[in-house]
Amino acid sequence: MKEVTILMKLTKIEIKNFRLLTDVVLDVDNDMTLIVGKNNSGKTSFMNFLSIINENKSVTFNDYPIIYRKELYNNIYSYLKSEITFEELKELIKVPTMTFYINYKEDIDSDNFGFLSNFIIDIDDNITDAIISVKYEFSISEEKFKNKFEFDLNNKDEAIDKIKKILHNIYGSFLKLVIYAINPNDIDDYLVKDLKEFTNLFKIYKISAERTMGEAEIQDNKNSPFSSLLIKLFDNDIDSVFPDMKEQIKSLQEYVMNKNEEAEIKLNDSLNVILKKAIKFGYPNEKNIELKASSNVQLENQIKKNTDLSYLDNELDEILPNGYNGLGYKNLLKIEFELAAFARDINNNSNSVIPILFIEEPESHMHPQIQQKFIRYVNEYINDLNYDKIQVIITTHSSHISSEVSFDKIRYARRNKCSVKYKNIDDFYKKNSKNCDFIKKYLTLTKCDMFFADKIILVEGASERILLPDMINKCERKRLFAKSNIPLVYQYYTILEIGGAYAHKFFDFIDFLEIPTLIITDLDSVKAVVSEKGKKYQKCLVSEGETTSNASIKYWMKEKGIMSKKEIISLEKLLNIKDEIKTNNFRHIEFQSKEDKYCGRSFEEAIKNANTKYFNIKKESDIKFEDDEKKKTDFALGLLMQENYNVPKYIENGLAWLNNIDAYSTGENDE
């Protein structure tokens, strides 16, 4: 009879009312899901929540969303004042909830759905989805609840302070973990399930970020990454983890067992001789009683405890201890061994469970090349173990890891004031495939720093990239960032070199990510020249120019309704654009403006125009700069060595805007 294969995959996780995760959806990829984002953006909070559920722990008041706390205090106060009923109060409390969406398929008709069958409650054969909701429900009786808040209610502020203290101490005792199987056809149709049914279905394994691995030269071998593998080597089902090494492992186990027996015989014989000579008195001398040595030698325990990885210097043929090796390699070995352990653990019932592997910040201690190699081959490694059903969810701060993963697997954790959203990059790709192809290639060829920055600066070329950090420092010394509690020089910004012809391709992506972004581009003045071949535009001084050739400026002006699609906008109109036109939601654009007598058409010309004495500028043509990349780079490096140059006005304006905008004050979650 043909064996039935049930393909069960987690497709989505919804989290509500847990810390910053007030209302979050995480789309889960069939193989690997990569969650990226800056620090404190809720990347690991849902892992913590899942661990709490899986281990049947209580949530604490620290897990209650900050954004809802004031409302909670007031609602409890209103109940204590008899302004609302207890049932109304319970409805108003935001309880932590995690909901799992599962898709299941099979290759032939069957009713064998493994542990998932406990959660399939619909009777429609056409439905191949299951929904499981886990809630920490408010479950204390009204009498017990009210007894916890017996104090004077006349002074509201004092009463609220007491409510806060009580909630911090005993909030978890108000809640009870409840698991529901929900009918996908009718969410009001559900059955209560127990935690055992849930933990039987989801086999969850977490490899935490390595924060304690030390550099000590002498380490306890029980903490060695190799010891975890050795423990597995002596398990009976080790061939399920490394089937291609079955014979070698079996041979090792038999060798150790035989040596155990030989050692016990020799040890006992020697000990018996010693005992007979050493014990001359004090023991009953009876014919049927004899004192014998009986040892239980467990050679494998000694191997587990006292075997570690060492490193051989091939040239000198010298062995170096594990502690001499870098932490990155140790972390990589640890992760590989733990992957093997997880694969072994789910072997016996892999067709009946949904295995989920969480890896938290695997980049710890790894240099960029190891990070890229790890993420490139983690799926292949799991597949080599014959466990392609494992779904891997990874959180990372690494742009090197992010650049190696396809867009459809990336989820961007966007932090607003008091909440987080997990944005599926694939959603953007489906709506903007043309631009996204370019962005994907660009981010693959460079670093994905934009995923981890509070703010972004898009620039045209190498000159801007070289000089902007120094210009930011100059603006700070000039007190241009005084309005901000944390000046831009201390904020987490990244500078991406895009080019004027391509910056506009990032506009929609910036809006999707909701990251405040400054676009610094060039005016690129041109004038029409008529020849026998017709009219064409060529670059010129700004005073001679008619319009701009800059694609990003033209795109911006069309987007803002300043010019129509076929219109040619005049330089005069551009140079007199109001500041508010230069800002569009999360984006702000800046290009050269007139300073004193002249206006540059490029970054280099603007610098020369802002430093007329240094560059000996006597007339407008003196600021001309040839568009040669080497000359531009040499120009920037030369200026970098000068202490007292002036920053062009349009750069100062743009940096001031970026400094003043709050990275957390925008977005649909703000209240």
C-alpha positions as CSV (number, residue, x, y, z in Angstrom):
1,M,0.0,0.0,0.0
2,K,1.3,3.5,-0.9
3,E,2.5,5.4,2.1
4,V,0.6,8.6,2.7
5,T,2.6,11.8,3.1
6,I,0.8,14.7,4.8
7,L,2.5,18.0,4.0
8,M,1.8,20.4,6.9
9,K,3.2,23.9,6.8
10,L,2.8,26.9,9.0
11,T,1.8,29.8,6.8
12,K,1.2,32.7,9.1
13,I,1.5,33.7,12.8
14,E,-0.6,36.5,14.2
15,I,0.4,38.1,17.5
16,K,-1.6,40.5,19.6
17,N,-1.1,42.4,22.8
18,F,2.4,41.2,23.7
19,R,4.9,43.9,24.4
20,L,5.4,46.0,21.2
21,L,3.5,43.3,19.2
22,T,0.1,44.9,19.5
23,D,-1.2,43.6,16.2
24,V,1.4,41.8,14.1
25,V,1.2,39.3,11.2
26,L,4.3,37.3,10.4
27,D,4.0,35.5,7.0
28,V,6.0,32.3,7.3
29,D,7.9,31.0,4.3
30,N,7.9,27.3,3.4
31,D,11.6,26.9,4.1
32,M,13.3,30.0,5.6
33,T,11.9,33.2,7.0
34,L,14.4,36.0,7.8
35,I,13.3,38.8,10.2
36,V,15.5,41.9,9.8
37,G,15.4,45.2,11.6
38,K,17.2,47.5,13.9
39,N,17.6,47.0,17.7
40,N,14.5,47.0,19.8
41,S,12.2,46.4,16.8
42,G,10.5,43.3,18.2
43,K,12.4,40.7,16.2
44,T,12.7,38.2,19.0
45,S,9.6,39.2,21.1
46,F,7.4,36.7,19.3
47,M,10.0,34.0,20.0
48,N,9.9,34.8,23.6
49,F,6.1,34.7,23.6
50,L,6.1,31.3,21.8
51,S,8.6,30.0,24.4
52,I,6.3,31.2,27.2
53,I,3.4,29.3,25.6
54,N,5.3,26.2,24.8
55,E,6.6,25.9,28.4
56,N,3.3,26.9,29.9
57,K,4.7,29.9,31.8
58,S,2.8,32.9,33.0
59,V,3.0,36.2,31.3
60,T,3.9,39.2,33.5
61,F,2.8,42.8,33.5
62,N,6.0,43.7,31.7
63,D,4.6,41.9,28.7
64,Y,1.5,44.1,28.6
65,P,1.8,46.7,25.8
66,I,2.8,50.1,27.1
67,I,0.5,51.8,24.6
68,Y,-2.5,50.3,26.4
69,R,-1.5,50.6,30.0
70,K,-3.0,54.0,30.7
71,E,-6.3,52.8,29.3
72,L,-6.1,49.7,31.5
73,Y,-5.5,51.7,34.7
74,N,-8.5,53.9,33.9
75,N,-10.7,51.0,33.1
76,I,-9.9,49.2,36.3
77,Y,-10.5,52.5,38.2
78,S,-13.9,52.9,36.4
79,Y,-14.8,49.3,37.4
80,L,-13.8,49.9,41.1
81,K,-16.0,53.0,41.0
82,S,-18.9,50.9,39.7
83,E,-19.0,52.9,36.4
84,I,-18.6,49.7,34.3
85,T,-19.4,46.1,35.1
86,F,-16.9,43.3,35.6
87,E,-17.9,41.7,32.3
88,E,-17.3,45.0,30.5
89,L,-13.9,45.4,32.1
90,K,-12.9,41.9,30.9
91,E,-13.9,42.8,27.4
92,L,-11.7,45.9,27.5
93,I,-8.5,44.1,28.7
94,K,-6.1,43.4,25.9
95,V,-5.0,39.8,26.4
96,P,-1.9,38.3,24.8
97,T,-2.9,36.1,21.8
98,M,-1.0,34.1,19.3
99,T,-2.8,32.5,16.3
100,F,-1.3,29.9,14.0
101,Y,-2.5,29.3,10.4
102,I,-1.6,26.0,8.9
103,N,-2.0,24.6,5.4
104,Y,-2.0,20.8,4.9
105,K,-2.0,18.7,1.8
106,E,-1.6,15.0,1.0
107,D,-0.7,12.9,-2.0
108,I,-3.7,10.5,-1.7
109,D,-7.0,10.6,0.2
110,S,-6.4,9.8,3.9
111,D,-7.7,10.6,7.3
112,N,-4.3,10.4,8.9
113,F,-3.3,13.9,9.7
114,G,-1.1,13.1,12.6
115,F,-1.3,15.4,15.6
116,L,-3.0,18.1,13.4
117,S,-6.2,16.0,13.4
118,N,-6.9,17.2,16.9
119,F,-7.3,20.7,15.5
120,I,-9.3,20.0,12.3
121,I,-12.9,20.6,13.3
122,D,-14.5,21.5,10.0
123,I,-16.4,19.0,7.9
124,D,-15.6,20.5,4.5
125,D,-13.2,18.3,2.5
126,N,-12.3,21.3,0.3
127,I,-10.7,23.2,3.2
128,T,-7.0,22.5,3.6
129,D,-6.4,25.0,6.4
130,A,-6.4,24.9,10.1
131,I,-6.4,27.7,12.7
132,I,-5.1,27.4,16.2
133,S,-5.4,30.3,18.7
134,V,-3.6,30.5,22.0
135,K,-4.8,33.1,24.5
136,Y,-4.0,34.1,28.0
137,E,-7.6,34.8,29.0
138,F,-8.7,36.9,32.0
139,S,-9.9,34.2,34.3
140,I,-10.1,35.4,37.9
141,S,-13.5,35.7,39.6
142,E,-14.9,39.1,40.3
143,E,-14.8,38.6,44.0
144,K,-11.1,37.6,44.1
145,F,-10.3,40.4,41.7
146,K,-12.0,43.1,43.7
147,N,-10.4,41.9,46.9
148,K,-7.0,42.7,45.3
149,F,-7.9,46.4,45.0
150,E,-9.3,47.3,48.4
151,F,-8.1,50.9,49.0
152,D,-9.5,54.5,49.0
153,L,-10.8,55.6,45.6
154,N,-11.4,59.2,46.4
155,N,-8.1,60.5,45.0
156,K,-7.9,59.2,41.5
157,D,-4.1,59.8,41.0
158,E,-3.2,57.9,44.2
159,A,-5.6,55.1,43.3
160,I,-4.1,54.8,39.8
161,D,-0.6,54.5,41.4
162,K,-1.8,51.7,43.6
163,I,-3.5,49.9,40.7
164,K,-0.1,50.1,38.8
165,K,1.8,48.5,41.7
166,I,-0.8,45.7,42.2
167,L,-0.8,44.9,38.5
168,H,3.0,44.7,38.4
169,N,3.0,42.3,41.3
170,I,0.1,39.9,40.5
171,Y,-1.0,40.5,36.9
172,G,0.0,37.0,35.7
173,S,-2.2,35.4,38.3
174,F,-5.3,36.9,36.6
175,L,-4.7,35.0,33.3
176,K,-5.0,31.4,32.2
177,L,-3.6,29.8,29.1
178,V,-6.4,28.6,26.8
179,I,-5.9,26.9,23.3
180,Y,-8.6,26.9,20.7
181,A,-9.1,24.9,17.4
182,I,-11.0,27.3,15.1
183,N,-13.1,26.4,12.1
184,P,-11.6,28.4,9.1
185,N,-15.2,28.6,7.7
186,D,-16.6,30.1,10.8
187,I,-14.4,31.7,13.4
188,D,-17.2,31.5,16.0
189,D,-17.0,27.7,15.8
190,Y,-14.2,26.5,18.0
191,L,-13.2,23.8,20.5
192,V,-11.0,24.1,23.5
193,K,-7.8,22.0,23.4
194,D,-5.1,21.3,26.0
195,L,-1.4,22.3,25.9
196,K,-0.3,18.7,25.3
197,E,-2.1,18.6,22.0
198,F,-0.4,21.8,21.0
199,T,3.1,20.7,22.0
200,N,2.6,17.4,20.3
201,L,1.9,19.2,17.0
202,F,4.5,21.9,17.1
203,K,8.0,20.7,17.6
204,I,9.8,24.0,18.4
205,Y,13.5,24.3,18.9
206,K,15.3,27.6,19.6
207,I,19.0,28.2,19.1
208,S,19.6,31.4,21.1
209,A,22.1,34.1,20.3
210,E,25.5,33.3,21.6
211,R,26.3,35.9,24.2
212,T,28.2,33.8,26.8
213,M,30.8,32.1,24.7
214,G,34.2,33.2,26.2
215,E,37.7,33.5,25.0
216,A,39.2,31.6,27.9
217,E,42.0,29.3,27.0
218,I,40.9,26.7,29.5
219,Q,37.2,25.9,29.3
220,D,35.0,23.3,30.9
221,N,34.5,20.6,28.2
222,K,30.9,20.2,29.1
223,N,30.4,23.6,27.4
224,S,32.2,22.6,24.3
225,P,30.1,22.5,21.1
226,F,31.7,19.1,20.4
227,S,30.3,17.6,23.7
228,S,26.7,18.0,22.4
229,L,27.6,15.9,19.4
230,L,29.3,13.2,21.4
231,I,26.3,12.8,23.6
232,K,24.3,12.1,20.4
233,L,26.9,9.7,19.1
234,F,26.0,7.3,21.9
235,D,22.3,7.5,21.4
236,N,20.7,4.5,19.8
237,D,19.1,6.4,17.0
238,I,22.1,8.4,15.9
239,D,21.9,6.9,12.4
240,S,18.7,8.9,12.0
241,V,20.8,12.1,12.2
242,F,23.8,11.0,10.2
243,P,22.6,8.1,8.1
244,D,25.7,8.2,5.8
245,M,27.9,7.6,8.9
246,K,25.9,4.7,10.4
247,E,28.6,2.1,10.1
248,Q,31.4,4.3,11.5
249,I,29.2,5.3,14.5
250,K,28.1,1.7,15.1
251,S,31.8,0.7,15.0
252,L,32.6,3.4,17.6
253,Q,29.8,2.3,19.9
254,E,30.9,-1.4,19.7
255,Y,34.5,-0.5,20.3
256,V,33.6,1.6,23.4
257,M,31.3,-1.2,24.7
258,N,34.1,-3.9,24.3
259,K,36.6,-1.6,26.0
260,N,34.2,-1.1,28.8
261,E,34.0,-4.8,29.4
262,E,37.7,-5.4,29.2
263,A,38.4,-2.5,31.6
264,E,35.8,-3.7,34.1
265,I,37.4,-7.2,34.2
266,K,41.0,-6.0,34.6
267,L,39.9,-3.3,37.1
268,N,37.9,-5.7,39.2
269,D,40.7,-8.4,39.2
270,S,43.3,-5.9,40.3
271,L,41.0,-4.4,43.0
272,N,40.2,-7.8,44.4
273,V,43.9,-8.6,44.9
274,I,44.3,-5.2,46.6
275,L,41.2,-5.7,48.8
276,K,42.3,-9.2,50.1
277,K,45.7,-7.9,51.1
278,A,44.5,-4.6,52.5
279,I,41.5,-5.8,54.5
280,K,42.9,-8.0,57.2
281,F,40.3,-7.5,59.9
282,G,36.9,-6.0,60.7
283,Y,34.9,-7.9,58.2
284,P,32.7,-11.0,59.1
285,N,34.7,-14.1,58.2
286,E,31.9,-16.3,57.0
287,K,32.2,-19.0,54.4
288,N,29.4,-17.8,52.2
289,I,30.3,-14.1,52.3
290,E,33.2,-12.7,50.4
291,L,34.1,-9.1,49.7
292,K,34.7,-8.4,46.0
293,A,35.3,-5.2,44.0
294,S,32.5,-4.4,41.5
295,S,33.1,-1.4,39.3
296,N,30.8,0.0,36.6
297,V,33.1,1.6,34.0
298,Q,31.2,4.0,31.7
299,L,33.9,4.8,29.2
300,E,31.5,6.8,27.0
301,N,30.8,9.2,29.9
302,Q,34.5,10.0,30.1
303,I,34.6,10.5,26.4
304,K,31.7,12.9,26.5
305,K,33.2,14.9,29.4
306,N,36.8,14.9,28.4
307,T,36.9,15.1,24.6
308,D,37.0,18.4,22.9
309,L,37.9,19.8,19.5
310,S,41.6,20.7,19.0
311,Y,43.3,22.4,16.2
312,L,46.4,21.0,14.4
313,D,49.1,23.2,13.1
314,N,50.1,21.2,10.0
315,E,53.5,22.9,9.6
316,L,54.7,22.2,13.1
317,D,52.5,19.2,13.8
318,E,51.4,20.7,17.1
319,I,48.0,20.4,18.7
320,L,46.3,23.7,19.9
321,P,43.4,23.7,22.4
322,N,39.8,24.7,21.5
323,G,40.2,27.9,23.4
324,Y,42.8,29.1,20.9
325,N,40.2,29.1,18.1
326,G,38.0,32.1,17.2
327,L,34.5,32.5,18.7
328,G,33.0,32.6,15.2
329,Y,34.0,29.1,14.3
330,K,32.9,27.9,17.7
331,N,29.5,29.5,17.2
332,L,29.2,28.0,13.8
333,L,30.0,24.5,15.1
334,K,27.5,24.9,17.9
335,I,24.7,25.9,15.5
336,E,25.5,22.9,13.2
337,F,25.5,20.4,16.1
338,E,22.2,21.9,17.5
339,L,20.6,21.6,14.0
340,A,21.6,18.0,13.9
341,A,20.1,17.5,17.4
342,F,16.8,19.1,16.4
343,A,16.6,16.9,13.3
344,R,17.1,13.8,15.4
345,D,14.5,14.9,17.9
346,I,11.7,15.1,15.3
347,N,12.7,12.0,13.4
348,N,10.4,9.5,14.9
349,N,7.1,11.4,14.1
350,S,8.2,13.9,11.4
351,N,5.1,13.2,9.3
352,S,2.8,13.9,12.3
353,V,4.3,17.2,13.5
354,I,5.2,20.7,12.3
355,P,8.9,21.3,13.1
356,I,9.8,24.9,13.6
357,L,13.4,26.0,14.2
358,F,14.2,29.4,15.5
359,I,17.7,30.8,15.2
360,E,18.4,34.0,17.0
361,E,21.1,36.3,15.6
362,P,23.4,33.6,14.2
363,E,26.0,36.2,13.2
364,S,27.4,36.4,16.8
365,H,31.2,36.4,16.6
366,M,31.2,35.5,12.9
367,H,33.1,37.7,10.4
368,P,31.1,38.6,7.2
369,Q,32.3,35.8,5.1
370,I,31.3,33.2,7.7
371,Q,27.9,34.9,8.0
372,Q,27.3,34.7,4.3
373,K,28.4,31.1,4.1
374,F,26.2,30.1,7.0
375,I,23.0,31.6,5.6
376,R,23.8,30.3,2.1
377,Y,24.0,26.7,3.2
378,V,21.7,26.5,6.3
379,N,18.9,25.1,4.2
380,E,21.2,22.8,2.3
381,Y,22.5,21.5,5.6
382,I,19.1,20.7,6.9
383,N,18.2,19.0,3.6
384,D,21.4,16.9,3.8
385,L,19.9,15.6,7.1
386,N,16.8,14.7,5.1
387,Y,14.5,17.0,7.0
388,D,13.2,19.4,4.4
389,K,10.0,19.8,6.4
390,I,11.7,22.0,8.9
391,Q,10.7,25.6,8.7
392,V,13.5,27.9,9.8
393,I,12.8,31.4,11.2
394,I,15.9,33.5,11.7
395,T,16.3,36.9,13.3
396,T,19.4,39.0,12.4
397,H,21.1,42.4,12.6
398,S,23.5,41.4,9.8
399,S,23.4,43.1,6.4
400,H,25.7,40.4,5.2
401,I,23.2,37.7,6.0
402,S,20.3,39.8,4.6
403,S,22.1,40.3,1.3
404,E,22.3,36.5,0.7
405,V,18.5,35.8,1.2
406,S,16.0,36.3,-1.6
407,F,13.5,39.1,-1.1
408,D,10.5,36.8,-0.8
409,K,11.9,35.4,2.5
410,I,12.6,38.7,4.2
411,R,10.3,40.3,6.8
412,Y,11.2,43.8,7.9
413,A,10.4,44.6,11.5
414,R,9.4,48.3,11.5
415,R,9.3,50.0,14.9
416,N,7.0,52.9,15.5
417,K,6.4,54.7,18.8
418,C,4.8,52.0,20.8
419,S,4.3,49.1,18.4
420,V,5.9,47.0,15.6
421,K,4.8,45.7,12.2
422,Y,6.4,42.8,10.3
423,K,6.5,43.9,6.7
424,N,6.6,41.2,4.1
425,I,9.0,42.4,1.4
426,D,7.3,40.0,-1.1
427,D,4.1,42.1,-0.8
428,F,6.1,45.1,-2.1
429,Y,7.7,43.0,-4.8
430,K,4.3,41.8,-6.2
431,K,3.1,45.4,-6.6
432,N,6.5,46.9,-7.8
433,S,8.2,44.1,-9.6
434,K,10.0,46.3,-12.1
435,N,11.6,48.6,-9.6
436,C,12.0,45.8,-7.1
437,D,14.2,43.8,-9.5
438,F,16.6,46.7,-9.6
439,I,16.5,47.2,-5.8
440,K,17.1,43.5,-5.3
441,K,20.1,43.5,-7.5
442,Y,21.5,46.6,-5.9
443,L,21.1,45.3,-2.4
444,T,22.6,42.0,-3.3
445,L,25.7,43.6,-4.8
446,T,26.0,46.0,-1.8
447,K,25.1,45.9,1.9
448,C,21.5,45.8,3.1
449,D,22.3,48.5,5.7
450,M,19.0,50.2,5.1
451,F,17.1,47.4,6.9
452,F,19.0,48.2,10.1
453,A,19.2,52.0,10.1
454,D,17.0,54.6,11.8
455,K,17.5,57.0,8.9
456,I,18.9,56.8,5.3
457,I,20.8,59.2,3.1
458,L,20.8,58.5,-0.6
459,V,23.6,60.1,-2.6
460,E,24.7,60.3,-6.2
461,G,28.4,59.1,-6.0
462,A,31.6,58.5,-4.2
463,S,32.3,62.2,-3.4
464,E,29.1,62.5,-1.4
465,R,29.7,59.2,0.3
466,I,33.2,60.2,1.3
467,L,32.4,63.8,2.5
468,L,29.0,63.5,4.1
469,P,30.1,62.0,7.4
470,D,32.6,64.9,7.8
471,M,29.9,67.4,6.7
472,I,27.6,66.0,9.4
473,N,30.3,66.6,12.0
474,K,30.7,70.2,10.7
475,C,27.0,70.8,11.0
476,E,27.1,69.5,14.6
477,R,29.9,71.8,15.5
478,K,28.0,74.6,13.9
479,R,25.0,73.8,16.2
480,L,22.6,73.1,13.3
481,F,21.3,70.0,15.1
482,A,20.6,71.8,18.4
483,K,16.8,71.2,18.2
484,S,17.3,67.5,18.6
485,N,17.9,65.7,21.9
486,I,20.1,63.2,20.0
487,P,22.0,65.0,17.2
488,L,22.2,63.3,13.8
489,V,25.9,62.6,14.4
490,Y,24.9,60.2,17.1
491,Q,21.9,58.7,15.3
492,Y,21.9,55.4,13.4
493,Y,22.0,56.6,9.8
494,T,23.4,54.9,6.7
495,I,24.7,56.5,3.5
496,L,23.8,54.6,0.3
497,E,25.4,55.5,-3.0
498,I,22.7,55.3,-5.7
499,G,23.2,57.8,-8.5
500,G,20.8,60.5,-9.7
501,A,19.4,58.4,-12.5
502,Y,18.3,55.6,-10.1
503,A,17.4,57.2,-6.7
504,H,13.7,57.5,-7.7
505,K,13.5,53.8,-8.1
506,F,13.9,53.5,-4.3
507,F,11.1,56.0,-3.5
508,D,8.2,53.5,-3.2
509,F,10.5,51.1,-1.3
510,I,11.4,53.8,1.2
511,D,7.6,54.5,1.7
512,F,7.0,50.8,2.2
513,L,9.8,50.5,4.8
514,E,8.7,53.9,6.4
515,I,12.3,54.9,7.1
516,P,13.0,58.7,7.0
517,T,15.3,59.3,4.0
518,L,17.2,62.2,2.7
519,I,17.8,62.2,-1.1
520,I,20.8,64.4,-2.0
521,T,21.0,64.8,-5.8
522,D,22.3,67.2,-8.5
523,L,20.5,69.9,-10.3
524,D,22.1,68.8,-13.6
525,S,21.4,71.9,-15.6
526,V,21.1,71.5,-19.4
527,K,20.2,73.6,-22.4
528,A,18.8,72.8,-25.8
529,V,21.2,72.6,-28.7
530,V,19.8,72.4,-32.3
531,S,21.8,70.7,-35.0
532,E,21.1,69.0,-38.3
533,K,20.3,65.8,-36.3
534,G,17.7,67.7,-34.3
535,K,17.4,69.2,-30.8
536,K,19.2,67.7,-27.9
537,Y,20.1,68.8,-24.4
538,Q,23.7,69.2,-23.2
539,K,25.1,70.2,-19.8
540,C,25.8,73.8,-19.0
541,L,26.3,76.4,-16.3
542,V,23.1,76.9,-14.3
543,S,22.8,80.5,-15.5
544,E,22.7,79.2,-19.0
545,G,20.4,76.3,-18.3
546,E,16.8,75.8,-19.3
547,T,15.9,72.6,-17.4
548,T,17.3,69.6,-15.5
549,S,18.3,66.2,-16.8
550,N,18.1,64.6,-13.4
551,A,15.6,61.8,-13.4
552,S,14.9,61.8,-9.7
553,I,14.1,65.5,-9.6
554,K,11.7,65.2,-12.6
555,Y,10.1,62.1,-11.0
556,W,9.6,64.0,-7.7
557,M,8.1,67.1,-9.3
558,K,5.6,64.9,-11.3
559,E,4.8,63.0,-8.1
560,K,4.1,66.3,-6.3
561,G,2.0,67.7,-9.2
562,I,4.5,70.5,-9.9
563,M,4.9,69.3,-13.5
564,S,3.0,67.1,-15.9
565,K,4.4,63.9,-17.4
566,K,5.3,65.6,-20.7
567,E,6.2,69.0,-19.3
568,I,9.8,70.3,-19.2
569,I,10.2,72.1,-15.9
570,S,12.3,75.3,-16.0
571,L,15.4,75.8,-13.8
572,E,14.0,79.0,-12.5
573,K,10.9,77.2,-11.2
574,L,13.1,74.5,-9.6
575,L,15.3,77.0,-7.9
576,N,12.2,78.7,-6.4
577,I,10.5,75.6,-5.2
578,K,9.1,76.0,-1.6
579,D,10.6,73.8,1.1
580,E,7.4,71.9,1.7
581,I,7.4,70.6,-1.8
582,K,10.8,69.0,-1.1
583,T,9.2,66.8,1.6
584,N,6.9,63.8,0.8
585,N,6.0,61.8,3.8
586,F,9.1,59.8,4.8
587,R,11.3,61.4,2.0
588,H,13.0,64.7,1.6
589,I,14.9,65.8,-1.5
590,E,17.7,68.4,-1.8
591,F,19.6,69.7,-4.8
592,Q,21.8,72.7,-5.4
593,S,20.6,76.2,-4.6
594,K,21.9,79.7,-5.2
595,E,24.6,80.9,-2.8
596,D,25.9,84.5,-3.2
597,K,26.1,85.0,-6.9
598,Y,26.2,81.5,-8.4
599,C,24.6,78.1,-8.2
600,G,26.5,74.8,-8.9
601,R,25.0,72.1,-11.1
602,S,26.7,69.3,-9.1
603,F,28.0,68.4,-5.7
604,E,31.5,69.4,-6.5
605,E,30.5,72.7,-8.1
606,A,28.3,73.5,-5.1
607,I,31.3,73.0,-2.8
608,K,33.5,75.2,-4.9
609,N,30.8,77.9,-4.9
610,A,30.5,77.7,-1.1
611,N,34.3,78.1,-0.8
612,T,35.1,80.8,-3.3
613,K,38.2,82.1,-1.5
614,Y,39.7,78.6,-1.1
615,F,39.1,77.8,-4.8
616,N,39.8,81.3,-6.0
617,I,36.4,81.7,-7.8
618,K,36.2,84.9,-9.7
619,K,33.5,84.1,-12.2
620,E,30.8,81.5,-12.6
621,S,32.8,79.4,-15.1
622,D,35.5,79.0,-12.4
623,I,33.2,76.6,-10.5
624,K,32.9,74.2,-13.5
625,F,33.9,70.6,-12.7
626,E,34.4,67.8,-15.2
627,D,32.3,64.7,-14.6
628,D,35.3,62.3,-14.2
629,E,34.9,59.8,-11.4
630,K,38.6,59.7,-10.5
631,K,38.8,63.5,-10.4
632,K,35.7,63.6,-8.2
633,T,37.2,61.1,-5.7
634,D,40.5,62.9,-5.7
635,F,38.6,66.1,-5.1
636,A,36.7,64.7,-2.2
637,L,39.8,63.1,-0.6
638,G,41.7,66.3,-0.9
639,L,38.9,68.4,0.7
640,L,38.6,65.9,3.5
641,M,42.1,66.9,4.5
642,Q,41.0,70.5,4.9
643,E,39.7,71.6,8.2
644,N,37.9,74.9,7.4
645,Y,35.8,74.4,4.3
646,N,32.1,75.5,4.2
647,V,29.3,73.0,3.7
648,P,26.9,73.9,0.8
649,K,23.6,75.4,2.0
650,Y,21.4,72.7,0.4
651,I,23.4,70.0,2.2
652,E,22.9,71.8,5.5
653,N,19.2,72.1,4.8
654,G,18.8,68.4,4.1
655,L,20.8,67.3,7.1
656,A,18.8,69.6,9.3
657,W,15.6,68.0,8.1
658,L,16.9,64.5,8.6
659,N,18.1,65.4,12.1
660,N,14.8,66.9,13.2
661,I,12.5,64.2,11.9
662,D,11.6,61.6,14.6
663,A,12.4,58.1,13.3
664,Y,9.6,56.7,15.5
665,S,7.0,59.4,15.0
666,T,5.7,58.4,11.6
667,G,3.7,55.4,10.5
668,E,0.2,54.1,10.7
669,N,0.7,52.7,14.2
670,D,1.2,56.1,15.8
671,E,-1.4,57.3,18.2
